[in-house]
Amino acid sequence: MTSCTEREPALNALFDGELDSLNASEVEAHIRTCPTCGAYIAFLSDVREAMASAMLDDAAPAALRWRIEAQVAVSEERRVPPKPPATRRYLPWFGGGAVGALAASLALMVSAPQLGAPQFSEPDLTDQLIAGHIRSLQASHLTDVLTSDRHVVKPWFNGRLDFSPPVVDLAPQGFPLVGGRLDYIDDRPVAALVYRRRLHTINLFIRPSTGRLSSVPTTLRHRSYSLTHWVAGDLEYWAVSDIEGADLVTFHQLFVEAASS
C-alpha cells in the first residue's frame, strides 16, 4: 500500500471486527472509493484462507510469542510484556501475496532469539485494562452517556461511584471527548472516559489510588496497545488505546493540564 499506508491499522481493525459502528462505517465508505484499500482487505482474506488451509497443527508455544514481543518491546520502547498474550495479533504487511505473508510470519517465530524479561507490576491489571478497552469496542457499549459536554458527563457519575472523576474536553487539542461509562477493573466499578484521536478510541479508566503502583507517570506497549498510567491526588488513571505511545503521552499531559486549571 502506498497512498493509504496510514489507514492500515484501521483496515486491520475493521477486518478483525474491532471497530465500533461509527468508525466501521467511515472505513467501509473509504474502501468503496479506494481500490488500494479494497485490495488490501482482499489480501487479508487470502491470508486468512491460506492460514486456515495450511493445517498447522503444531502451534508455536505461547512462550515463544512472548519472547518475540519482548524483543520488539525492548528495541522500541525498552519495556517488556509481562506474560504470554492470550489473543492474536494483527497480520503484518508483507509483499508477495498470502504465501509470502505466511512464510514471513513463520520465519519470524522460528528465528526469534531466547530472551529473558523483567516483570511489570500487576501484570494482570494491564491485561484487564486492555480487555476492557477491547470489550467496549466489540460490544457496542462504548458509552453509557454519549455527549461531548463535560458538564453532563461529570454529574452522570454522581451516585454511581464513590468518587468524582474529573472530566475535561480536549477537542481543541485534537482529543475530543465522546462520553463516559461505568466499567469494572479489579472487581470494582471504575469511571471510563472515552476520547477520540482521529479514527482511534482512547479509554481513560479512573479509580481511587490503591498505592500499589508507582506514582511516576509510565507509558508502555503491550499486545499492540499503548497504556499510560499516572496518579494525581487520590486518583489513579490508565489511558489505553491502539495509538502510538507518544500520542498517549501527549494526551496525558493535556489532560493533567486541563484538569488542574
LOPATI-235081 format. One record per residue (C-alpha): residue in three letters; chain; x, y, z. Coordinates in Angstrom, 2 decimals, m for minus. Last residue first. Layout:
N
<r><aa>ALA</aa><ch>A</ch><u>X</u><v>Y</v><w>Z</w></r>
...
This chain:
261
<r><aa>SER</aa><ch>A</ch><u>m6.74</u><v>24.51</v><w>35.61</w></r>
<r><aa>SER</aa><ch>A</ch><u>m5.69</u><v>21.19</v><w>37.14</w></r>
<r><aa>ALA</aa><ch>A</ch><u>m7.87</u><v>19.02</v><w>34.91</w></r>
<r><aa>ALA</aa><ch>A</ch><u>m6.74</u><v>20.87</v><w>31.76</w></r>
<r><aa>GLU</aa><ch>A</ch><u>m3.03</u><v>20.42</v><w>32.50</w></r>
<r><aa>VAL</aa><ch>A</ch><u>m3.42</u><v>16.79</v><w>33.54</w></r>
<r><aa>PHE</aa><ch>A</ch><u>m5.47</u><v>16.02</v><w>30.42</w></r>
<r><aa>LEU</aa><ch>A</ch><u>m3.01</u><v>17.74</v><w>28.08</w></r>
<r><aa>GLN</aa><ch>A</ch><u>m0.03</u><v>15.88</v><w>29.55</w></r>
<r><aa>HIS</aa><ch>A</ch><u>m1.81</u><v>12.52</v><w>29.40</w></r>
<r><aa>PHE</aa><ch>A</ch><u>m2.94</u><v>13.09</v><w>25.81</w></r>
<r><aa>THR</aa><ch>A</ch><u>0.62</u><v>13.97</v><w>24.81</w></r>
<r><aa>VAL</aa><ch>A</ch><u>1.86</u><v>10.75</v><w>26.43</w></r>
<r><aa>LEU</aa><ch>A</ch><u>m0.85</u><v>8.88</v><w>24.52</w></r>
<r><aa>ASP</aa><ch>A</ch><u>0.35</u><v>10.39</v><w>21.24</w></r>
<r><aa>ALA</aa><ch>A</ch><u>3.93</u><v>9.34</v><w>22.02</w></r>
<r><aa>GLY</aa><ch>A</ch><u>2.78</u><v>5.79</v><w>22.83</w></r>
<r><aa>GLU</aa><ch>A</ch><u>1.35</u><v>5.32</v><w>19.36</w></r>
<r><aa>ILE</aa><ch>A</ch><u>m2.40</u><v>4.83</v><w>19.06</w></r>
<r><aa>ASP</aa><ch>A</ch><u>m4.02</u><v>1.48</v><w>19.87</w></r>
<r><aa>SER</aa><ch>A</ch><u>m5.54</u><v>2.92</v><w>23.03</w></r>
<r><aa>VAL</aa><ch>A</ch><u>m5.49</u><v>2.74</v><w>26.85</w></r>
<r><aa>ALA</aa><ch>A</ch><u>m5.25</u><v>5.62</v><w>29.37</w></r>
<r><aa>TRP</aa><ch>A</ch><u>m4.96</u><v>4.46</v><w>32.99</w></r>
<r><aa>TYR</aa><ch>A</ch><u>m5.51</u><v>6.99</v><w>35.79</w></r>
<r><aa>GLU</aa><ch>A</ch><u>m5.21</u><v>6.70</v><w>39.58</w></r>
<r><aa>LEU</aa><ch>A</ch><u>m6.98</u><v>9.08</v><w>41.94</w></r>
<r><aa>ASP</aa><ch>A</ch><u>m6.03</u><v>10.42</v><w>45.39</w></r>
<r><aa>GLY</aa><ch>A</ch><u>m4.23</u><v>13.49</v><w>44.07</w></r>
<r><aa>ALA</aa><ch>A</ch><u>m2.98</u><v>12.74</v><w>40.57</w></r>
<r><aa>VAL</aa><ch>A</ch><u>m1.56</u><v>9.32</v><w>39.72</w></r>
<r><aa>TRP</aa><ch>A</ch><u>m0.35</u><v>8.27</v><w>36.28</w></r>
<r><aa>HIS</aa><ch>A</ch><u>m0.53</u><v>5.35</v><w>33.89</w></r>
<r><aa>THR</aa><ch>A</ch><u>m0.16</u><v>5.37</v><w>30.10</w></r>
<r><aa>LEU</aa><ch>A</ch><u>m1.02</u><v>2.31</v><w>28.04</w></r>
<r><aa>SER</aa><ch>A</ch><u>m0.29</u><v>1.69</v><w>24.36</w></r>
<r><aa>TYR</aa><ch>A</ch><u>m1.79</u><v>m1.34</v><w>22.63</w></r>
<r><aa>SER</aa><ch>A</ch><u>m0.27</u><v>m3.85</v><w>20.19</w></r>
<r><aa>ARG</aa><ch>A</ch><u>m0.18</u><v>m6.59</v><w>22.85</w></r>
<r><aa>HIS</aa><ch>A</ch><u>1.62</u><v>m4.36</v><w>25.36</w></r>
<r><aa>ARG</aa><ch>A</ch><u>3.36</u><v>m1.01</v><w>24.85</w></r>
<r><aa>LEU</aa><ch>A</ch><u>4.26</u><v>1.03</v><w>27.93</w></r>
<r><aa>THR</aa><ch>A</ch><u>3.91</u><v>4.55</v><w>29.31</w></r>
<r><aa>THR</aa><ch>A</ch><u>4.58</u><v>5.43</v><w>32.95</w></r>
<r><aa>PRO</aa><ch>A</ch><u>3.87</u><v>8.54</v><w>35.01</w></r>
<r><aa>VAL</aa><ch>A</ch><u>5.63</u><v>8.21</v><w>38.42</w></r>
<r><aa>SER</aa><ch>A</ch><u>3.05</u><v>7.44</v><w>41.13</w></r>
<r><aa>SER</aa><ch>A</ch><u>4.35</u><v>3.88</v><w>41.37</w></r>
<r><aa>LEU</aa><ch>A</ch><u>1.74</u><v>1.18</v><w>41.80</w></r>
<r><aa>ARG</aa><ch>A</ch><u>0.32</u><v>m0.39</v><w>44.96</w></r>
<r><aa>GLY</aa><ch>A</ch><u>m0.99</u><v>2.85</v><w>46.45</w></r>
<r><aa>THR</aa><ch>A</ch><u>m4.53</u><v>1.81</v><w>45.56</w></r>
<r><aa>SER</aa><ch>A</ch><u>m5.42</u><v>5.17</v><w>44.04</w></r>
<r><aa>PRO</aa><ch>A</ch><u>m9.15</u><v>5.69</v><w>43.65</w></r>
<r><aa>ARG</aa><ch>A</ch><u>m10.25</u><v>4.78</v><w>40.10</w></r>
<r><aa>ILE</aa><ch>A</ch><u>m10.11</u><v>6.27</v><w>36.62</w></r>
<r><aa>PHE</aa><ch>A</ch><u>m10.00</u><v>4.43</v><w>33.27</w></r>
<r><aa>LEU</aa><ch>A</ch><u>m9.33</u><v>6.59</v><w>30.22</w></r>
<r><aa>ASN</aa><ch>A</ch><u>m10.38</u><v>4.73</v><w>27.07</w></r>
<r><aa>ILE</aa><ch>A</ch><u>m8.91</u><v>6.23</v><w>23.91</w></r>
<r><aa>THR</aa><ch>A</ch><u>m10.53</u><v>5.46</v><w>20.55</w></r>
<r><aa>HIS</aa><ch>A</ch><u>m8.77</u><v>5.83</v><w>17.19</w></r>
<r><aa>LEU</aa><ch>A</ch><u>m10.04</u><v>7.19</v><w>13.88</w></r>
<r><aa>ARG</aa><ch>A</ch><u>m8.69</u><v>10.73</v><w>14.59</w></r>
<r><aa>ARG</aa><ch>A</ch><u>m7.79</u><v>10.62</v><w>18.28</w></r>
<r><aa>ARG</aa><ch>A</ch><u>m11.08</u><v>10.16</v><w>20.09</w></r>
<r><aa>TYR</aa><ch>A</ch><u>m11.89</u><v>10.22</v><w>23.82</w></r>
<r><aa>VAL</aa><ch>A</ch><u>m13.91</u><v>8.00</v><w>26.15</w></r>
<r><aa>LEU</aa><ch>A</ch><u>m13.98</u><v>8.41</v><w>29.92</w></r>
<r><aa>ALA</aa><ch>A</ch><u>m14.22</u><v>5.21</v><w>31.95</w></r>
<r><aa>ALA</aa><ch>A</ch><u>m15.05</u><v>5.52</v><w>35.64</w></r>
<r><aa>VAL</aa><ch>A</ch><u>m14.37</u><v>2.50</v><w>37.82</w></r>
<r><aa>PRO</aa><ch>A</ch><u>m16.54</u><v>m0.19</v><w>39.42</w></r>
<r><aa>ARG</aa><ch>A</ch><u>m14.73</u><v>m2.87</v><w>41.45</w></r>
<r><aa>ASP</aa><ch>A</ch><u>m13.60</u><v>m6.40</v><w>40.67</w></r>
<r><aa>ASP</aa><ch>A</ch><u>m10.01</u><v>m5.38</v><w>39.80</w></r>
<r><aa>ILE</aa><ch>A</ch><u>m11.35</u><v>m3.27</v><w>36.95</w></r>
<r><aa>TYR</aa><ch>A</ch><u>m15.05</u><v>m2.88</v><w>36.17</w></r>
<r><aa>ASP</aa><ch>A</ch><u>m16.54</u><v>m0.28</v><w>33.82</w></r>
<r><aa>LEU</aa><ch>A</ch><u>m19.04</u><v>2.55</v><w>34.12</w></r>
<r><aa>ARG</aa><ch>A</ch><u>m19.48</u><v>4.83</v><w>31.13</w></r>
<r><aa>GLY</aa><ch>A</ch><u>m18.38</u><v>8.12</v><w>29.64</w></r>
<r><aa>GLY</aa><ch>A</ch><u>m18.74</u><v>10.40</v><w>26.65</w></r>
<r><aa>VAL</aa><ch>A</ch><u>m17.07</u><v>11.31</v><w>23.36</w></r>
<r><aa>LEU</aa><ch>A</ch><u>m14.50</u><v>13.90</v><w>24.50</w></r>
<r><aa>PRO</aa><ch>A</ch><u>m12.41</u><v>15.30</v><w>21.65</w></r>
<r><aa>PHE</aa><ch>A</ch><u>m8.62</u><v>14.66</v><w>21.58</w></r>
<r><aa>GLY</aa><ch>A</ch><u>m7.21</u><v>17.01</v><w>18.92</w></r>
<r><aa>GLN</aa><ch>A</ch><u>m6.08</u><v>19.89</v><w>21.15</w></r>
<r><aa>PRO</aa><ch>A</ch><u>m9.24</u><v>21.93</v><w>20.54</w></r>
<r><aa>ALA</aa><ch>A</ch><u>m11.30</u><v>18.79</v><w>21.34</w></r>
<r><aa>LEU</aa><ch>A</ch><u>m9.68</u><v>18.25</v><w>24.74</w></r>
<r><aa>ASP</aa><ch>A</ch><u>m12.86</u><v>18.12</v><w>26.83</w></r>
<r><aa>VAL</aa><ch>A</ch><u>m12.29</u><v>17.64</v><w>30.55</w></r>
<r><aa>VAL</aa><ch>A</ch><u>m13.87</u><v>15.35</v><w>33.16</w></r>
<r><aa>PRO</aa><ch>A</ch><u>m12.50</u><v>14.92</v><w>36.68</w></r>
<r><aa>PRO</aa><ch>A</ch><u>m13.69</u><v>11.73</v><w>38.36</w></r>
<r><aa>SER</aa><ch>A</ch><u>m15.85</u><v>12.10</v><w>41.50</w></r>
<r><aa>PHE</aa><ch>A</ch><u>m15.55</u><v>9.22</v><w>43.97</w></r>
<r><aa>ASP</aa><ch>A</ch><u>m17.92</u><v>6.64</v><w>45.48</w></r>
<r><aa>LEU</aa><ch>A</ch><u>m19.31</u><v>5.83</v><w>42.04</w></r>
<r><aa>ARG</aa><ch>A</ch><u>m22.83</u><v>5.58</v><w>40.60</w></r>
<r><aa>GLY</aa><ch>A</ch><u>m24.38</u><v>8.22</v><w>42.84</w></r>
<r><aa>ASN</aa><ch>A</ch><u>m22.80</u><v>11.03</v><w>40.84</w></r>
<r><aa>PHE</aa><ch>A</ch><u>m21.25</u><v>9.59</v><w>37.64</w></r>
<r><aa>TRP</aa><ch>A</ch><u>m23.70</u><v>11.47</v><w>35.43</w></r>
<r><aa>PRO</aa><ch>A</ch><u>m22.57</u><v>14.69</v><w>37.12</w></r>
<r><aa>LYS</aa><ch>A</ch><u>m19.27</u><v>14.55</v><w>35.16</w></r>
<r><aa>VAL</aa><ch>A</ch><u>m20.71</u><v>13.61</v><w>31.74</w></r>
<r><aa>VAL</aa><ch>A</ch><u>m23.25</u><v>16.45</v><w>31.52</w></r>
<r><aa>HIS</aa><ch>A</ch><u>m20.91</u><v>19.33</v><w>32.37</w></r>
<r><aa>ARG</aa><ch>A</ch><u>m18.27</u><v>17.60</v><w>30.24</w></r>
<r><aa>ASP</aa><ch>A</ch><u>m20.41</u><v>18.17</v><w>27.17</w></r>
<r><aa>SER</aa><ch>A</ch><u>m19.05</u><v>15.86</v><w>24.45</w></r>
<r><aa>THR</aa><ch>A</ch><u>m22.05</u><v>13.60</v><w>24.82</w></r>
<r><aa>LEU</aa><ch>A</ch><u>m22.92</u><v>9.90</v><w>24.92</w></r>
<r><aa>VAL</aa><ch>A</ch><u>m23.66</u><v>8.74</v><w>28.48</w></r>
<r><aa>ASP</aa><ch>A</ch><u>m23.39</u><v>4.99</v><w>28.92</w></r>
<r><aa>THR</aa><ch>A</ch><u>m20.53</u><v>4.88</v><w>26.42</w></r>
<r><aa>LEU</aa><ch>A</ch><u>m18.52</u><v>2.40</v><w>24.35</w></r>
<r><aa>HIS</aa><ch>A</ch><u>m21.03</u><v>m0.37</v><w>24.68</w></r>
<r><aa>SER</aa><ch>A</ch><u>m21.03</u><v>m1.60</v><w>21.09</w></r>
<r><aa>ALA</aa><ch>A</ch><u>m19.83</u><v>m4.98</v><w>22.45</w></r>
<r><aa>GLN</aa><ch>A</ch><u>m16.67</u><v>m5.05</v><w>20.35</w></r>
<r><aa>LEU</aa><ch>A</ch><u>m15.39</u><v>m1.56</v><w>21.10</w></r>
<r><aa>SER</aa><ch>A</ch><u>m16.03</u><v>m1.58</v><w>24.88</w></r>
<r><aa>ARG</aa><ch>A</ch><u>m14.71</u><v>m5.13</v><w>25.11</w></r>
<r><aa>ILE</aa><ch>A</ch><u>m11.40</u><v>m4.12</v><w>23.50</w></r>
<r><aa>HIS</aa><ch>A</ch><u>m10.80</u><v>m1.36</v><w>26.07</w></r>
<r><aa>GLY</aa><ch>A</ch><u>m11.88</u><v>m3.54</v><w>28.98</w></r>
<r><aa>ALA</aa><ch>A</ch><u>m9.61</u><v>m6.35</v><w>27.78</w></r>
<r><aa>ILE</aa><ch>A</ch><u>m6.71</u><v>m3.90</v><w>27.54</w></r>
<r><aa>LEU</aa><ch>A</ch><u>m7.37</u><v>m2.76</v><w>31.11</w></r>
<r><aa>GLN</aa><ch>A</ch><u>m7.71</u><v>m6.31</v><w>32.39</w></r>
<r><aa>ASP</aa><ch>A</ch><u>m4.46</u><v>m7.33</v><w>30.68</w></r>
<r><aa>THR</aa><ch>A</ch><u>m2.58</u><v>m4.48</v><w>32.36</w></r>
<r><aa>LEU</aa><ch>A</ch><u>m4.15</u><v>m5.34</v><w>35.73</w></r>
<r><aa>ASP</aa><ch>A</ch><u>m2.98</u><v>m8.94</v><w>35.37</w></r>
<r><aa>PRO</aa><ch>A</ch><u>0.58</u><v>m7.71</v><w>35.04</w></r>
<r><aa>GLU</aa><ch>A</ch><u>0.50</u><v>m6.05</v><w>38.49</w></r>
<r><aa>SER</aa><ch>A</ch><u>3.98</u><v>m4.54</v><w>38.37</w></r>
<r><aa>PHE</aa><ch>A</ch><u>5.92</u><v>m5.32</v><w>35.19</w></r>
<r><aa>GLN</aa><ch>A</ch><u>8.15</u><v>m8.39</v><w>35.24</w></r>
<r><aa>PRO</aa><ch>A</ch><u>11.62</u><v>m8.34</v><w>33.71</w></r>
<r><aa>ALA</aa><ch>A</ch><u>12.17</u><v>m10.31</v><w>30.52</w></r>
<r><aa>GLY</aa><ch>A</ch><u>14.57</u><v>m13.07</v><w>29.49</w></r>
<r><aa>LEU</aa><ch>A</ch><u>15.24</u><v>m13.54</v><w>25.81</w></r>
<r><aa>GLN</aa><ch>A</ch><u>15.77</u><v>m16.54</v><w>23.58</w></r>
<r><aa>PRO</aa><ch>A</ch><u>16.26</u><v>m15.48</v><w>20.00</w></r>
<r><aa>ALA</aa><ch>A</ch><u>13.48</u><v>m15.28</v><w>17.36</w></r>
<r><aa>SER</aa><ch>A</ch><u>14.34</u><v>m17.21</v><w>14.14</w></r>
<r><aa>VAL</aa><ch>A</ch><u>11.45</u><v>m19.70</v><w>14.19</w></r>
<r><aa>MET</aa><ch>A</ch><u>8.70</u><v>m17.20</v><w>15.02</w></r>
<r><aa>LEU</aa><ch>A</ch><u>9.89</u><v>m14.67</v><w>12.43</w></r>
<r><aa>ALA</aa><ch>A</ch><u>10.23</u><v>m17.33</v><w>9.75</w></r>
<r><aa>LEU</aa><ch>A</ch><u>6.63</u><v>m18.45</v><w>10.34</w></r>
<r><aa>SER</aa><ch>A</ch><u>5.32</u><v>m14.93</v><w>9.86</w></r>
<r><aa>ALA</aa><ch>A</ch><u>7.44</u><v>m14.41</v><w>6.74</w></r>
<r><aa>ALA</aa><ch>A</ch><u>6.23</u><v>m17.66</v><w>5.19</w></r>
<r><aa>LEU</aa><ch>A</ch><u>2.57</u><v>m16.81</v><w>5.81</w></r>
<r><aa>ALA</aa><ch>A</ch><u>2.95</u><v>m13.30</v><w>4.42</w></r>
<r><aa>GLY</aa><ch>A</ch><u>4.73</u><v>m14.59</v><w>1.31</w></r>
<r><aa>VAL</aa><ch>A</ch><u>2.06</u><v>m17.23</v><w>0.73</w></r>
<r><aa>ALA</aa><ch>A</ch><u>m0.71</u><v>m14.64</v><w>1.06</w></r>
<r><aa>GLY</aa><ch>A</ch><u>0.70</u><v>m12.28</v><w>m1.55</w></r>
<r><aa>GLY</aa><ch>A</ch><u>4.32</u><v>m11.37</v><w>m2.30</w></r>
<r><aa>GLY</aa><ch>A</ch><u>4.64</u><v>m8.23</v><w>m0.22</w></r>
<r><aa>PHE</aa><ch>A</ch><u>4.28</u><v>m8.29</v><w>3.53</w></r>
<r><aa>TRP</aa><ch>A</ch><u>2.02</u><v>m6.32</v><w>5.86</w></r>
<r><aa>PRO</aa><ch>A</ch><u>1.82</u><v>m7.76</v><w>9.39</w></r>
<r><aa>LEU</aa><ch>A</ch><u>m1.16</u><v>m9.89</v><w>10.49</w></r>
<r><aa>TYR</aa><ch>A</ch><u>m2.79</u><v>m8.37</v><w>13.55</w></r>
<r><aa>ARG</aa><ch>A</ch><u>m2.05</u><v>m10.03</v><w>16.89</w></r>
<r><aa>ARG</aa><ch>A</ch><u>m3.82</u><v>m13.00</v><w>18.44</w></r>
<r><aa>THR</aa><ch>A</ch><u>m5.19</u><v>m13.06</v><w>21.97</w></r>
<r><aa>ALA</aa><ch>A</ch><u>m4.00</u><v>m14.72</v><w>25.18</w></r>
<r><aa>PRO</aa><ch>A</ch><u>m0.73</u><v>m12.83</v><w>25.49</w></r>
<r><aa>PRO</aa><ch>A</ch><u>2.34</u><v>m14.51</v><w>27.03</w></r>
<r><aa>LYS</aa><ch>A</ch><u>3.45</u><v>m12.66</v><w>30.19</w></r>
<r><aa>PRO</aa><ch>A</ch><u>4.75</u><v>m9.32</v><w>31.44</w></r>
<r><aa>PRO</aa><ch>A</ch><u>5.28</u><v>m7.55</v><w>28.11</w></r>
<r><aa>VAL</aa><ch>A</ch><u>8.67</u><v>m5.78</v><w>28.09</w></r>
<r><aa>ARG</aa><ch>A</ch><u>9.60</u><v>m2.10</v><w>28.05</w></r>
<r><aa>ARG</aa><ch>A</ch><u>12.63</u><v>m0.53</v><w>26.42</w></r>
<r><aa>GLU</aa><ch>A</ch><u>10.38</u><v>1.31</v><w>24.00</w></r>
<r><aa>GLU</aa><ch>A</ch><u>11.27</u><v>0.08</v><w>20.52</w></r>
<r><aa>SER</aa><ch>A</ch><u>14.15</u><v>m2.38</v><w>20.94</w></r>
<r><aa>VAL</aa><ch>A</ch><u>13.00</u><v>m3.74</v><w>24.30</w></r>
<r><aa>ALA</aa><ch>A</ch><u>9.38</u><v>m4.05</v><w>23.18</w></r>
<r><aa>VAL</aa><ch>A</ch><u>10.34</u><v>m5.87</v><w>19.98</w></r>
<r><aa>GLN</aa><ch>A</ch><u>12.48</u><v>m8.36</v><w>21.91</w></r>
<r><aa>ALA</aa><ch>A</ch><u>9.73</u><v>m8.92</v><w>24.48</w></r>
<r><aa>GLU</aa><ch>A</ch><u>7.19</u><v>m9.43</v><w>21.72</w></r>
<r><aa>ILE</aa><ch>A</ch><u>9.33</u><v>m12.22</v><w>20.27</w></r>
<r><aa>ARG</aa><ch>A</ch><u>9.92</u><v>m13.72</v><w>23.72</w></r>
<r><aa>TRP</aa><ch>A</ch><u>6.17</u><v>m13.71</v><w>24.42</w></r>
<r><aa>ARG</aa><ch>A</ch><u>5.49</u><v>m15.34</v><w>21.04</w></r>
<r><aa>LEU</aa><ch>A</ch><u>7.84</u><v>m18.15</v><w>22.05</w></r>
<r><aa>ALA</aa><ch>A</ch><u>6.21</u><v>m18.50</v><w>25.47</w></r>
<r><aa>ALA</aa><ch>A</ch><u>2.83</u><v>m19.04</v><w>23.82</w></r>
<r><aa>PRO</aa><ch>A</ch><u>4.12</u><v>m22.23</v><w>22.21</w></r>
<r><aa>ALA</aa><ch>A</ch><u>4.14</u><v>m22.40</v><w>18.40</w></r>
<r><aa>ALA</aa><ch>A</ch><u>1.21</u><v>m24.38</v><w>17.06</w></r>
<r><aa>ASP</aa><ch>A</ch><u>1.81</u><v>m27.89</v><w>15.80</w></r>
<r><aa>ASP</aa><ch>A</ch><u>m1.40</u><v>m28.50</v><w>13.85</w></r>
<r><aa>LEU</aa><ch>A</ch><u>m0.51</u><v>m26.03</v><w>11.10</w></r>
<r><aa>MET</aa><ch>A</ch><u>m3.12</u><v>m27.36</v><w>8.69</w></r>
<r><aa>ALA</aa><ch>A</ch><u>m2.21</u><v>m24.83</v><w>5.96</w></r>
<r><aa>SER</aa><ch>A</ch><u>m5.86</u><v>m24.41</v><w>4.94</w></r>
<r><aa>ALA</aa><ch>A</ch><u>m6.78</u><v>m21.94</v><w>7.68</w></r>
<r><aa>MET</aa><ch>A</ch><u>m3.57</u><v>m19.95</v><w>7.21</w></r>
<r><aa>ALA</aa><ch>A</ch><u>m4.15</u><v>m19.70</v><w>3.47</w></r>
<r><aa>GLU</aa><ch>A</ch><u>m7.78</u><v>m18.64</v><w>3.98</w></r>
<r><aa>ARG</aa><ch>A</ch><u>m6.74</u><v>m15.93</v><w>6.45</w></r>
<r><aa>VAL</aa><ch>A</ch><u>m4.02</u><v>m14.75</v><w>4.07</w></r>
<r><aa>ASP</aa><ch>A</ch><u>m6.45</u><v>m14.51</v><w>1.16</w></r>
<r><aa>SER</aa><ch>A</ch><u>m8.92</u><v>m12.54</v><w>3.31</w></r>
<r><aa>LEU</aa><ch>A</ch><u>m6.14</u><v>m10.15</v><w>4.32</w></r>
<r><aa>PHE</aa><ch>A</ch><u>m5.29</u><v>m9.66</v><w>0.65</w></r>
<r><aa>ALA</aa><ch>A</ch><u>m8.91</u><v>m8.86</v><w>m0.17</w></r>
<r><aa>ILE</aa><ch>A</ch><u>m8.85</u><v>m6.19</v><w>2.54</w></r>
<r><aa>TYR</aa><ch>A</ch><u>m5.65</u><v>m4.81</v><w>0.98</w></r>
<r><aa>ALA</aa><ch>A</ch><u>m7.22</u><v>m4.80</v><w>m2.50</w></r>
<r><aa>GLY</aa><ch>A</ch><u>m10.12</u><v>m2.70</v><w>m1.18</w></r>
<r><aa>CYS</aa><ch>A</ch><u>m7.60</u><v>m0.32</v><w>0.38</w></r>
<r><aa>THR</aa><ch>A</ch><u>m5.91</u><v>0.18</v><w>m2.98</w></r>
<r><aa>PRO</aa><ch>A</ch><u>m9.18</u><v>0.34</v><w>m4.92</w></r>
<r><aa>CYS</aa><ch>A</ch><u>m10.36</u><v>3.31</v><w>m2.82</w></r>
<r><aa>THR</aa><ch>A</ch><u>m13.95</u><v>4.53</v><w>m3.17</w></r>
<r><aa>ARG</aa><ch>A</ch><u>m15.78</u><v>1.63</v><w>m1.52</w></r>
<r><aa>ILE</aa><ch>A</ch><u>m12.92</u><v>1.24</v><w>0.95</w></r>
<r><aa>HIS</aa><ch>A</ch><u>m13.45</u><v>4.80</v><w>2.22</w></r>
<r><aa>ALA</aa><ch>A</ch><u>m17.12</u><v>4.14</v><w>2.99</w></r>
<r><aa>GLU</aa><ch>A</ch><u>m16.13</u><v>0.96</v><w>4.85</w></r>
<r><aa>VAL</aa><ch>A</ch><u>m13.64</u><v>2.97</v><w>6.96</w></r>
<r><aa>GLU</aa><ch>A</ch><u>m16.24</u><v>5.57</v><w>7.94</w></r>
<r><aa>SER</aa><ch>A</ch><u>m18.92</u><v>2.96</v><w>8.68</w></r>
<r><aa>ALA</aa><ch>A</ch><u>m16.50</u><v>0.96</v><w>10.85</w></r>
<r><aa>ASN</aa><ch>A</ch><u>m15.55</u><v>4.12</v><w>12.76</w></r>
<r><aa>LEU</aa><ch>A</ch><u>m19.18</u><v>4.78</v><w>13.73</w></r>
<r><aa>SER</aa><ch>A</ch><u>m20.08</u><v>1.13</v><w>14.35</w></r>
<r><aa>ASP</aa><ch>A</ch><u>m17.22</u><v>0.44</v><w>16.74</w></r>
<r><aa>LEU</aa><ch>A</ch><u>m14.09</u><v>m1.10</v><w>15.26</w></r>
<r><aa>GLU</aa><ch>A</ch><u>m12.63</u><v>m4.45</v><w>16.39</w></r>
<r><aa>GLY</aa><ch>A</ch><u>m14.23</u><v>m6.73</v><w>13.81</w></r>
<r><aa>ASP</aa><ch>A</ch><u>m10.92</u><v>m8.26</v><w>12.73</w></r>
<r><aa>PHE</aa><ch>A</ch><u>m11.15</u><v>m6.84</v><w>9.19</w></r>
<r><aa>LEU</aa><ch>A</ch><u>m12.18</u><v>m3.44</v><w>10.56</w></r>
<r><aa>ALA</aa><ch>A</ch><u>m9.20</u><v>m3.39</v><w>12.95</w></r>
<r><aa>ASN</aa><ch>A</ch><u>m6.80</u><v>m4.30</v><w>10.16</w></r>
<r><aa>LEU</aa><ch>A</ch><u>m8.27</u><v>m1.58</v><w>7.93</w></r>
<r><aa>ALA</aa><ch>A</ch><u>m7.94</u><v>0.97</v><w>10.74</w></r>
<r><aa>PRO</aa><ch>A</ch><u>m4.30</u><v>0.00</v><w>11.33</w></r>
<r><aa>GLU</aa><ch>A</ch><u>m3.62</u><v>0.11</v><w>7.54</w></r>
<r><aa>ARG</aa><ch>A</ch><u>m5.01</u><v>3.63</v><w>7.06</w></r>
<r><aa>GLU</aa><ch>A</ch><u>m1.65</u><v>5.40</v><w>7.30</w></r>
<r><aa>THR</aa><ch>A</ch><u>m0.40</u><v>3.38</v><w>4.35</w></r>
<r><aa>CYS</aa><ch>A</ch><u>m3.14</u><v>4.77</v><w>2.13</w></r>
<r><aa>SER</aa><ch>A</ch><u>m1.18</u><v>6.21</v><w>m0.83</w></r>
<r><aa>THR</aa><ch>A</ch><u>1.36</u><v>3.40</v><w>m0.93</w></r>
<r><aa>MET</aa><ch>A</ch><u>0.00</u><v>0.00</v><w>0.00</w></r>
